[in-house]
Amino acid sequence: MKLYKSFCIIMLCVSALSFGCKEETLTAEIPEINNNQTVGELQFVLPGAENSISHRLSGEEIVFELRQGKNNSQDIVAEFDTSDETLSELTKKYADFKGISLYKLLDKSKYTLPQSVTIGKEQNSVPVSVKINNPDQGTYVLPLVLKSGKEEIGLQFVEIVKSEDFEIDMSWVERTPTVEEPRMVAIVEAAENDLRNIGNYMLYPYGESQPEKKRPLFDMAVIFSANMNFDEFANKPVLFYNDEVKRILNNIDIFVKPLQEKGIKVLLSIMPNHQGIGFANLDITNDRRMIKEFAKDVYNDVNKYGLDGVMFDDEYADYPESVESVQPGRPMIQMGSFHFLIKELRNLMPFVEGQPWKDRKNIITMYNIGLFSNALVGERGWCLFSNNFDDIKAGKNKWADVDNFGNKISENRKALREWVRNPENQSVLDELSEIKVGELLDYVWNANYQRGDNYNQSAEGNATTWIAGMDAEVAKQKFGVASFEMSLEADPYMGIKHVTRFWEQSTPDGSIIGRTESRSTTLSKQKNSSQTSMIMFNIQYVPDTWNDTPLTNIYIRDYAEFFRGLGNSNSPKVSFEGINYDTMKPSYLR
């Protein structure tokens, strides 16, 4: 079990005790300045965090201070307001402010407060000890309301996050992934699901014969998703977090650390947001300030929130398709934009040779979709990471004026082709040819839900090469081709099931519109290619009951199928253990 501590600078106010207060956002009381002198009131604070009134507990005790106000001429005796009405109301206000409904008021039997606090008129401060007595598992808040008579002196909140007890074989963290037990990755839509559920899927690698080998099923969990927005005033791309992602990042002790304690790496997904800016059109001219600053922002937030890395998802950028469609500050697609971004971020988050997996806080991955897809047909599949500039210059394949299907080259693709052909840009091409993106990325996960594309399409020297520096052996370790979208839907007759088009194979008569190949075929491709990574997108909450009857978690069956399809003959067992968190309701249950 773990008690986590962090100090959150949150602006709440003593006036919150006035329940008639109509302010939606509460503000902290700031000492007034009068004639260059601070006219201070009595202050109930935590030393070192005076401007914050929200604190996480670590251990069993937290010591506050009651500080004397200036020019005070009398002794003060204060007591805590412990009325259920006051504390319950403040608990609700606090939960509303933090944006999560998880907080419960800590039971009176679980803490000890001094009966009274006295500070003499000559004293600068006195300590105020709050002791927490072995709270139960859960997420609690203890509002501390200090009053002198009817006068409110101060308000502080203590958060207590006690994680579940677990017994797992932690040696799993340093395991070497295999084809039969690949590195499993779960992407979770933060707007609809609770990230913590990922930590409750447990794998018994040898089934019931060796229960002591129990470990988490997933190696990595991805928070989906932060956005790449464009700041019109600063004229640059910035990171943006919607309310759901904010809820996770502002409460990492609740949502992230319990996973990390089990050895699961937690990554942040970043994707563009329909604002004409994305990874493929960051300005590469001059000092590449746009690229450097965005990379630094990503790096800073990984550190700020204690995450283990990032996943780039090149969707929804709405890249300019012609010169006329370019918005201020956004270039057209830039050859080398994503190269330089990955290189810049890798310089900030260097991989240290031989670094243990448990110490990795520098993971850089890519979700294979958008303009960097390895699709062999259609408008996608620019294959910009291939560094094969000769084909672009010669106008071969997709770079021809007219492709094999009679489609004319698009304006943005044509503009990039002409840029590559321009001799003035050869120095940049020479620089790009030295950037082996496949060596800089830790993982590249395929987003083709219709079939399992073979990793050889990413192998250096192959006719369909699209990532420089990723030869066949590297691709086996890094390229997760067997991608399954695990979106669910509620069927009034069949209960909860997978969305057909992502899960079932299309039938000849058209009665099922789904995958172009069966799941077993996809798994067989991964097995035969000796790949050691697998990704699952959109892992959703599965309720314990449906139509008032017990419901077996649909994923348990799926994961067992994966292992069998990959040739695992050790009879592995997957189970869901722990609390089934349903704090956010998935769309299929709304």
C-alpha positions as CSV (number, residue, x, y, z in Angstrom):
1,M,0.0,0.0,0.0
2,K,1.2,3.5,-0.7
3,L,0.4,7.0,0.6
4,Y,1.3,9.7,-1.9
5,K,2.2,13.3,-1.2
6,S,2.2,16.2,-3.5
7,F,1.6,19.9,-3.1
8,C,-1.0,21.4,-5.4
9,I,-1.2,25.1,-5.7
10,I,-4.9,25.5,-5.7
11,M,-6.7,28.8,-5.1
12,L,-9.5,28.3,-2.6
13,C,-10.7,30.7,0.0
14,V,-11.6,30.9,3.7
15,S,-14.8,32.5,2.6
16,A,-15.8,29.1,1.3
17,L,-17.2,28.5,4.8
18,S,-19.8,31.0,4.0
19,F,-22.2,28.6,2.3
20,G,-24.2,31.5,0.8
21,C,-21.1,32.4,-1.2
22,K,-22.0,32.2,-4.9
23,E,-18.5,32.2,-6.3
24,E,-17.8,29.3,-8.5
25,T,-14.0,29.6,-8.2
26,L,-12.8,30.2,-4.6
27,T,-9.7,32.4,-4.1
28,A,-7.0,32.3,-1.5
29,E,-6.8,35.1,1.0
30,I,-3.8,37.4,0.2
31,P,-2.4,39.8,2.9
32,E,-3.2,43.4,2.0
33,I,-0.4,45.9,1.5
34,N,-1.0,49.2,3.3
35,N,1.6,52.0,3.4
36,N,4.3,49.5,2.5
37,Q,3.4,47.4,5.6
38,T,1.8,44.0,5.6
39,V,-1.4,44.1,7.6
40,G,-1.6,40.4,8.2
41,E,-4.3,38.4,9.8
42,L,-3.8,35.1,11.7
43,Q,-2.6,32.5,9.2
44,F,-3.2,28.7,9.3
45,V,-0.7,27.4,6.9
46,L,1.6,24.5,6.0
47,P,5.3,25.6,6.2
48,G,6.8,25.7,2.7
49,A,3.4,25.8,1.0
50,E,1.9,29.0,2.4
51,N,0.1,29.8,-0.8
52,S,-1.6,26.4,-1.1
53,I,-4.3,25.0,1.0
54,S,-4.5,21.6,-0.6
55,H,-1.9,19.0,0.6
56,R,-1.3,15.3,0.2
57,L,-0.5,13.2,3.2
58,S,2.6,11.1,3.4
59,G,3.1,9.0,6.5
60,E,0.8,9.4,9.5
61,E,1.2,13.1,10.5
62,I,1.2,16.5,8.9
63,V,2.2,19.6,11.0
64,F,0.7,22.9,10.1
65,E,1.4,26.3,11.8
66,L,-0.8,28.9,13.2
67,R,1.0,32.2,12.6
68,Q,0.4,35.3,14.6
69,G,-1.0,38.4,12.8
70,K,0.9,41.7,12.9
71,N,0.0,44.2,15.5
72,N,-2.1,41.6,17.4
73,S,-2.6,42.6,21.0
74,Q,-4.3,39.5,22.5
75,D,-3.9,35.8,23.0
76,I,-5.9,33.6,20.6
77,V,-7.5,30.3,21.4
78,A,-8.8,28.4,18.4
79,E,-10.7,25.2,17.8
80,F,-11.5,23.0,14.8
81,D,-15.1,23.0,13.3
82,T,-15.9,19.3,13.2
83,S,-19.6,19.5,12.4
84,D,-20.7,16.9,9.8
85,E,-22.7,19.6,7.9
86,T,-19.7,21.9,7.5
87,L,-17.2,19.1,6.6
88,S,-19.6,17.4,4.2
89,E,-20.3,20.7,2.4
90,L,-16.6,21.4,2.1
91,T,-15.9,17.9,0.8
92,K,-18.5,18.5,-2.0
93,K,-17.1,21.9,-2.8
94,Y,-13.6,20.5,-3.0
95,A,-14.6,17.6,-5.3
96,D,-16.4,20.0,-7.6
97,F,-13.3,22.2,-7.7
98,K,-10.9,19.4,-8.5
99,G,-13.3,18.0,-11.1
100,I,-13.5,14.5,-9.8
101,S,-16.2,12.8,-7.8
102,L,-13.9,10.4,-6.0
103,Y,-13.4,12.2,-2.7
104,K,-15.0,10.9,0.4
105,L,-15.0,12.7,3.7
106,L,-12.5,11.0,6.0
107,D,-14.3,9.3,8.9
108,K,-13.7,10.9,12.3
109,S,-12.3,7.7,13.6
110,K,-9.4,7.9,11.1
111,Y,-7.8,11.2,12.4
112,T,-6.9,13.0,15.5
113,L,-7.0,16.8,16.0
114,P,-5.9,18.9,19.0
115,Q,-8.8,19.9,21.1
116,S,-7.7,23.5,20.9
117,V,-4.8,25.6,19.6
118,T,-3.4,28.6,21.6
119,I,-1.1,31.3,20.3
120,G,0.1,34.1,22.6
121,K,0.3,37.7,21.5
122,E,4.1,37.5,21.8
123,Q,4.4,34.3,19.8
124,N,5.2,34.2,16.1
125,S,3.7,30.8,15.5
126,V,2.7,27.5,17.1
127,P,2.6,24.0,15.5
128,V,-0.7,22.3,14.8
129,S,-0.4,18.5,14.4
130,V,-2.9,16.5,12.5
131,K,-2.6,12.7,12.8
132,I,-4.1,10.2,10.4
133,N,-4.9,6.8,11.8
134,N,-4.6,4.0,9.2
135,P,-7.3,5.0,6.7
136,D,-9.0,2.4,4.5
137,Q,-8.2,2.0,0.8
138,G,-9.7,4.9,-1.2
139,T,-9.4,8.6,-1.9
140,Y,-10.4,10.9,1.0
141,V,-10.3,14.6,1.9
142,L,-10.2,16.1,5.4
143,P,-11.2,19.7,5.5
144,L,-9.5,21.5,8.4
145,V,-11.6,24.6,9.5
146,L,-9.9,26.5,12.3
147,K,-12.1,29.0,14.2
148,S,-11.7,31.4,17.1
149,G,-15.2,31.7,18.4
150,K,-17.2,32.6,15.4
151,E,-14.3,34.0,13.5
152,E,-12.8,31.8,10.8
153,I,-9.0,31.8,11.0
154,G,-8.1,29.4,8.2
155,L,-9.1,26.6,5.9
156,Q,-6.8,23.7,4.8
157,F,-7.5,20.5,2.9
158,V,-5.6,17.3,3.5
159,E,-5.9,14.6,0.7
160,I,-5.3,11.0,1.6
161,V,-4.9,8.6,-1.3
162,K,-4.4,5.0,-0.2
163,S,-3.8,2.6,-3.0
164,E,-4.9,-1.0,-3.0
165,D,-2.8,-3.8,-1.6
166,F,-1.3,-6.0,-4.2
167,E,1.1,-8.9,-4.4
168,I,2.8,-9.3,-7.7
169,D,6.1,-10.6,-8.9
170,M,7.9,-7.3,-9.6
171,S,10.7,-9.1,-11.4
172,W,8.4,-8.9,-14.4
173,V,9.4,-5.3,-15.0
174,E,12.8,-6.4,-16.3
175,R,11.5,-9.3,-18.4
176,T,12.5,-9.7,-22.0
177,P,9.4,-9.5,-24.2
178,T,8.9,-12.5,-26.5
179,V,6.6,-13.3,-29.4
180,E,4.4,-15.5,-27.1
181,E,4.3,-12.7,-24.4
182,P,4.9,-9.4,-26.2
183,R,4.9,-6.0,-24.7
184,M,1.3,-5.2,-24.3
185,V,0.1,-1.6,-24.7
186,A,-3.3,-0.2,-23.8
187,I,-4.6,3.2,-25.1
188,V,-7.4,4.6,-23.0
189,E,-9.8,7.3,-24.0
190,A,-9.6,9.6,-21.0
191,A,-12.9,11.3,-21.7
192,E,-14.9,8.1,-21.2
193,N,-12.8,5.7,-19.1
194,D,-10.9,5.4,-15.9
195,L,-7.2,4.8,-16.5
196,R,-6.8,2.9,-13.2
197,N,-8.7,-0.1,-14.6
198,I,-5.7,-1.0,-16.8
199,G,-3.7,-1.9,-13.7
200,N,-6.3,-4.4,-12.6
201,Y,-5.8,-6.8,-15.6
202,M,-3.5,-9.5,-14.3
203,L,-1.6,-12.2,-16.2
204,Y,-0.7,-15.5,-14.7
205,P,1.9,-16.5,-17.3
206,Y,1.8,-20.2,-16.4
207,G,-1.9,-20.3,-15.3
208,E,-2.9,-21.7,-12.0
209,S,0.1,-23.9,-11.8
210,Q,2.3,-21.0,-10.7
211,P,0.1,-18.3,-9.2
212,E,3.2,-16.6,-7.6
213,K,4.2,-15.4,-11.0
214,K,1.2,-13.1,-11.3
215,R,2.0,-9.8,-12.9
216,P,0.1,-6.9,-14.7
217,L,-1.0,-7.8,-18.3
218,F,0.0,-4.4,-19.7
219,D,3.5,-3.0,-19.9
220,M,2.3,0.5,-20.9
221,A,-0.8,2.6,-20.7
222,V,-1.4,5.6,-22.9
223,I,-3.5,8.6,-21.8
224,F,-5.5,9.5,-24.9
225,S,-5.1,12.4,-25.6
226,A,-3.5,15.8,-25.2
227,N,-3.8,18.1,-28.2
228,M,-1.4,20.2,-30.2
229,N,-3.1,23.6,-30.6
230,F,-1.9,26.8,-32.3
231,D,-1.5,29.9,-30.1
232,E,-2.4,32.8,-32.4
233,F,-0.8,35.4,-30.1
234,A,2.5,33.6,-29.5
235,N,2.4,32.3,-33.1
236,K,3.4,28.8,-32.2
237,P,2.0,25.3,-31.4
238,V,1.2,24.6,-27.7
239,L,0.0,21.7,-25.7
240,F,-3.6,21.7,-24.7
241,Y,-5.4,19.5,-22.2
242,N,-9.2,19.0,-22.2
243,D,-11.0,18.7,-18.9
244,E,-10.7,14.9,-18.8
245,V,-7.0,14.8,-19.4
246,K,-6.5,17.7,-16.9
247,R,-8.4,15.6,-14.4
248,I,-5.8,12.8,-14.7
249,L,-2.7,15.0,-14.9
250,N,-3.8,17.2,-11.9
251,N,-4.3,14.1,-9.9
252,I,-1.4,11.8,-10.8
253,D,-1.3,10.3,-7.3
254,I,-4.8,9.0,-7.9
255,F,-4.7,7.9,-11.6
256,V,-1.0,7.5,-12.6
257,K,1.1,6.5,-9.7
258,P,-0.8,3.4,-8.7
259,L,-0.1,2.0,-12.2
260,Q,3.6,3.0,-12.0
261,E,3.9,1.3,-8.6
262,K,2.9,-2.0,-10.4
263,G,5.6,-1.4,-13.0
264,I,3.4,-0.1,-15.7
265,K,4.7,2.8,-17.8
266,V,2.3,5.6,-18.4
267,L,2.6,7.7,-21.6
268,L,0.8,10.8,-22.8
269,S,-0.7,10.7,-26.3
270,I,-0.3,14.0,-28.3
271,M,-2.4,14.7,-31.4
272,P,-3.2,17.8,-33.5
273,N,-6.6,19.4,-33.2
274,H,-8.1,20.7,-36.5
275,Q,-6.1,23.9,-36.3
276,G,-3.9,23.6,-39.4
277,I,-0.9,22.7,-37.4
278,G,0.6,19.3,-36.8
279,F,3.9,17.4,-36.5
280,A,4.4,17.5,-40.3
281,N,4.3,21.3,-40.8
282,L,6.4,22.8,-38.1
283,D,8.6,25.5,-39.5
284,I,12.1,24.1,-40.4
285,T,13.6,27.4,-41.5
286,N,16.2,29.5,-39.7
287,D,16.8,28.3,-36.1
288,R,13.7,25.9,-36.0
289,R,12.4,27.7,-33.0
290,M,8.9,26.3,-33.4
291,I,10.2,22.8,-33.3
292,K,12.6,23.4,-30.4
293,E,10.0,25.1,-28.2
294,F,7.3,22.5,-28.8
295,A,9.8,19.7,-28.0
296,K,10.8,21.5,-24.8
297,D,7.1,21.9,-23.9
298,V,6.5,18.2,-24.3
299,Y,9.7,17.4,-22.3
300,N,8.7,19.8,-19.5
301,D,5.2,18.3,-19.1
302,V,6.5,14.7,-19.1
303,N,8.7,15.8,-16.1
304,K,6.1,18.0,-14.5
305,Y,3.5,15.2,-14.3
306,G,5.9,12.3,-13.6
307,L,5.1,10.5,-16.8
308,D,7.2,7.9,-18.6
309,G,7.1,9.2,-22.1
310,V,4.9,10.3,-25.1
311,M,3.1,8.8,-28.1
312,F,2.7,11.0,-31.2
313,D,-0.6,10.5,-33.1
314,D,-0.6,12.4,-36.4
315,E,-4.4,12.7,-36.8
316,Y,-6.8,15.7,-37.2
317,A,-4.2,18.3,-38.1
318,D,-6.1,19.6,-41.1
319,Y,-2.9,20.4,-42.8
320,P,-3.1,23.1,-45.5
321,E,-3.8,21.5,-48.9
322,S,-2.9,24.5,-51.0
323,V,-1.1,27.9,-50.6
324,E,-4.5,29.6,-50.4
325,S,-5.5,27.4,-47.4
326,V,-2.5,28.2,-45.3
327,Q,-3.5,30.0,-42.1
328,P,-1.2,32.6,-40.5
329,G,1.8,31.0,-38.8
330,R,1.2,27.5,-40.3
331,P,3.4,26.4,-43.2
332,M,2.4,23.7,-45.6
333,I,3.8,20.2,-45.0
334,Q,7.5,20.5,-44.4
335,M,10.0,17.8,-45.3
336,G,11.9,17.1,-42.1
337,S,9.4,18.7,-39.7
338,F,8.7,15.4,-37.8
339,H,12.4,14.2,-38.2
340,F,13.7,17.3,-36.4
341,L,10.9,17.1,-33.8
342,I,11.8,13.5,-32.9
343,K,15.5,14.3,-32.9
344,E,15.0,17.4,-30.7
345,L,12.9,15.5,-28.2
346,R,15.3,12.6,-28.1
347,N,18.1,15.0,-27.3
348,L,16.1,16.2,-24.3
349,M,15.1,12.6,-23.3
350,P,18.3,10.6,-24.3
351,F,18.2,6.9,-24.2
352,V,21.1,5.5,-22.2
353,E,22.5,2.3,-23.5
354,G,21.8,-0.5,-21.0
355,Q,19.3,1.5,-19.0
356,P,16.9,-0.8,-17.1
357,W,13.3,-0.7,-18.2
358,K,12.2,0.2,-14.7
359,D,14.2,3.4,-14.9
360,R,12.9,4.5,-18.3
361,K,11.3,7.9,-18.2
362,N,12.3,8.8,-21.7
363,I,10.0,6.6,-24.0
364,I,9.2,8.1,-27.4
365,T,6.6,6.3,-29.5
366,M,4.5,6.9,-32.6
367,Y,1.0,5.7,-33.5
368,N,1.2,4.8,-37.1
369,I,-1.5,6.8,-38.8
370,G,-2.0,10.0,-40.8
371,L,0.6,11.3,-43.2
372,F,3.3,9.1,-41.8
373,S,1.3,5.9,-42.3
374,N,2.9,3.1,-44.2
375,A,-0.3,2.6,-46.3
376,L,0.6,1.6,-49.8
377,V,-2.4,3.1,-51.5
378,G,-4.5,6.2,-51.1
379,E,-3.6,9.8,-50.2
380,R,-1.9,8.6,-47.0
381,G,1.4,6.9,-46.9
382,W,3.7,9.8,-47.8
383,C,6.4,7.7,-46.3
384,L,8.3,10.9,-45.3
385,F,10.4,8.9,-42.8
386,S,11.9,6.8,-45.5
387,N,14.5,9.4,-46.5
388,N,14.2,8.1,-50.0
389,F,14.4,11.5,-51.7
390,D,15.4,10.1,-55.1
391,D,11.9,8.7,-55.6
392,I,10.3,12.1,-54.7
393,K,12.7,13.9,-57.1
394,A,12.0,11.4,-59.9
395,G,8.3,11.6,-59.4
396,K,7.9,7.9,-58.9
397,N,4.8,6.1,-57.5
398,K,2.8,8.5,-55.3
399,W,5.0,11.4,-56.4
400,A,4.1,11.1,-60.1
401,D,1.8,13.7,-61.7
402,V,-0.7,10.9,-62.1
403,D,-0.7,7.7,-60.1
404,N,-1.5,4.2,-61.2
405,F,-5.2,4.8,-60.6
406,G,-5.4,8.0,-62.7
407,N,-5.5,10.3,-59.7
408,K,-3.6,13.6,-60.1
409,I,-1.0,14.5,-57.5
410,S,-2.5,16.8,-54.8
411,E,-1.3,20.4,-54.4
412,N,0.4,19.8,-51.0
413,R,2.2,16.7,-52.2
414,K,3.2,18.5,-55.4
415,A,4.5,21.5,-53.4
416,L,6.6,19.2,-51.2
417,R,8.0,17.4,-54.3
418,E,9.1,20.7,-55.8
419,W,10.7,21.7,-52.5
420,V,12.7,18.5,-52.5
421,R,13.7,19.0,-56.1
422,N,15.0,22.6,-55.4
423,P,18.8,22.4,-55.2
424,E,18.8,25.2,-52.6
425,N,17.3,22.7,-50.1
426,Q,19.9,19.9,-50.7
427,S,21.7,20.8,-47.5
428,V,18.6,20.1,-45.5
429,L,18.1,16.8,-47.3
430,D,21.6,15.8,-46.5
431,E,21.0,16.6,-42.8
432,L,17.8,14.6,-42.8
433,S,19.5,11.6,-44.4
434,E,21.6,11.3,-41.2
435,I,18.5,11.2,-39.0
436,K,17.6,7.5,-38.4
437,V,14.1,7.9,-37.0
438,G,13.7,4.2,-36.5
439,E,16.6,4.2,-34.1
440,L,15.3,7.3,-32.2
441,L,11.8,5.9,-31.7
442,D,11.2,3.3,-29.0
443,Y,8.0,1.9,-30.6
444,V,5.9,2.4,-33.7
445,W,2.4,1.0,-33.3
446,N,0.2,0.2,-36.3
447,A,-3.2,1.8,-36.6
448,N,-4.6,-0.5,-39.3
449,Y,-7.6,-2.2,-37.6
450,Q,-8.5,-4.1,-40.8
451,R,-5.4,-6.3,-41.0
452,G,-2.0,-6.9,-39.6
453,D,0.6,-5.2,-41.9
454,N,3.8,-7.1,-41.9
455,Y,6.7,-5.3,-40.2
456,N,8.9,-5.9,-43.3
457,Q,7.1,-2.8,-44.7
458,S,9.2,-0.9,-42.3
459,A,12.5,-2.8,-42.9
460,E,15.4,-0.8,-44.3
461,G,16.2,-1.8,-47.8
462,N,12.8,-3.2,-48.6
463,A,10.9,-1.8,-51.6
464,T,8.2,-0.5,-49.2
465,T,10.6,1.0,-46.7
466,W,9.1,4.0,-44.8
467,I,11.2,4.5,-41.7
468,A,14.9,5.1,-42.0
469,G,17.1,3.3,-39.5
470,M,14.6,0.5,-38.8
471,D,16.0,-2.7,-40.2
472,A,14.2,-6.1,-39.9
473,E,15.7,-7.0,-36.5
474,V,14.9,-3.6,-35.0
475,A,11.4,-3.8,-36.5
476,K,10.7,-7.1,-34.7
477,Q,11.3,-5.3,-31.4
478,K,9.7,-2.0,-32.1
479,F,6.9,-2.3,-34.6
480,G,3.6,-3.5,-33.2
481,V,1.6,-4.5,-36.2
482,A,-1.2,-6.5,-34.5
483,S,-3.4,-3.5,-33.7
484,F,-6.9,-4.1,-32.5
485,E,-9.4,-1.4,-31.7
486,M,-11.4,-2.8,-28.9
487,S,-14.4,-0.4,-29.1
488,L,-17.5,-1.8,-27.6
489,E,-21.2,-1.4,-28.3
490,A,-24.3,-2.3,-26.4
491,D,-26.7,-4.6,-28.3
492,P,-30.1,-5.0,-26.7
493,Y,-30.2,-8.7,-27.5
494,M,-26.6,-9.8,-27.3
495,G,-25.4,-7.5,-24.5
496,I,-22.0,-5.8,-24.8
497,K,-19.9,-6.8,-27.7
498,H,-17.1,-5.5,-30.0
499,V,-17.9,-3.0,-32.8
500,T,-18.1,-5.4,-35.8
501,R,-15.9,-3.4,-38.2
502,F,-13.0,-3.5,-35.8
503,W,-13.4,-7.1,-34.7
504,E,-15.1,-9.5,-37.0
505,Q,-14.1,-10.4,-40.6
506,S,-16.3,-9.2,-43.4
507,T,-18.5,-11.9,-44.9
508,P,-18.8,-12.5,-48.7
509,D,-22.5,-11.8,-48.6
510,G,-22.0,-8.4,-47.0
511,S,-23.9,-9.3,-43.8
512,I,-20.9,-8.3,-41.8
513,I,-18.8,-5.2,-42.7
514,G,-15.6,-5.7,-40.8
515,R,-11.9,-6.6,-41.0
516,T,-10.3,-7.7,-44.3
517,E,-8.7,-10.6,-42.5
518,S,-9.5,-12.6,-39.4
519,R,-8.0,-11.9,-36.1
520,S,-6.3,-15.3,-36.2
521,T,-4.6,-14.3,-39.5
522,T,-3.4,-11.1,-38.0
523,L,-2.0,-12.9,-35.0
524,S,-0.4,-15.5,-37.2
525,K,1.4,-12.7,-39.1
526,Q,2.8,-11.3,-35.8
527,K,3.9,-14.8,-34.7
528,N,5.6,-15.6,-38.0
529,S,7.4,-12.2,-38.1
530,S,8.7,-12.8,-34.6
531,Q,7.4,-9.5,-33.3
532,T,7.4,-8.7,-29.7
533,S,5.0,-5.8,-29.3
534,M,1.2,-5.6,-29.4
535,I,-1.1,-2.6,-29.0
536,M,-4.8,-2.4,-28.2
537,F,-6.7,0.8,-28.7
538,N,-9.7,2.2,-26.8
539,I,-9.8,-0.2,-23.8
540,Q,-13.2,0.7,-22.3
541,Y,-14.9,0.2,-19.0
542,V,-16.8,-3.0,-18.7
543,P,-19.6,-3.1,-16.1
544,D,-19.9,-5.9,-13.6
545,T,-23.5,-6.4,-14.4
546,W,-25.8,-6.0,-17.5
547,N,-29.6,-6.1,-17.4
548,D,-29.3,-6.9,-13.7
549,T,-27.3,-10.1,-14.2
550,P,-23.5,-10.7,-13.7
551,L,-21.4,-9.8,-16.8
552,T,-18.1,-11.5,-17.6
553,N,-15.5,-8.9,-18.8
554,I,-15.4,-9.3,-22.5
555,Y,-11.7,-8.6,-22.7
556,I,-10.7,-11.6,-20.6
557,R,-11.7,-13.9,-23.4
558,D,-9.9,-11.7,-26.0
559,Y,-6.6,-11.6,-24.2
560,A,-6.5,-15.4,-23.9
561,E,-7.2,-15.6,-27.6
562,F,-4.2,-13.3,-28.3
563,F,-1.8,-15.6,-26.4
564,R,-3.1,-18.7,-28.1
565,G,-2.8,-17.1,-31.5
566,L,0.8,-16.1,-30.8
567,G,1.7,-19.7,-30.0
568,N,1.8,-19.5,-26.2
569,S,1.4,-23.0,-24.9
570,N,1.9,-22.3,-21.2
571,S,-1.8,-22.0,-20.5
572,P,-1.6,-18.3,-19.4
573,K,-4.6,-17.0,-17.6
574,V,-5.9,-13.4,-17.5
575,S,-8.2,-12.0,-14.8
576,F,-9.5,-8.7,-13.6
577,E,-8.7,-8.1,-10.0
578,G,-9.5,-5.1,-7.8
579,I,-12.0,-2.2,-8.0
580,N,-13.8,-1.8,-11.3
581,Y,-13.7,1.9,-11.6
582,D,-16.6,3.5,-13.4
583,T,-16.1,7.2,-12.6
584,M,-16.6,8.2,-16.3
585,K,-19.3,6.5,-18.3
586,P,-18.3,5.2,-21.8
587,S,-20.5,6.4,-24.7
588,Y,-21.8,2.9,-25.3
589,L,-23.4,3.0,-21.9
590,R,-24.9,6.5,-22.1
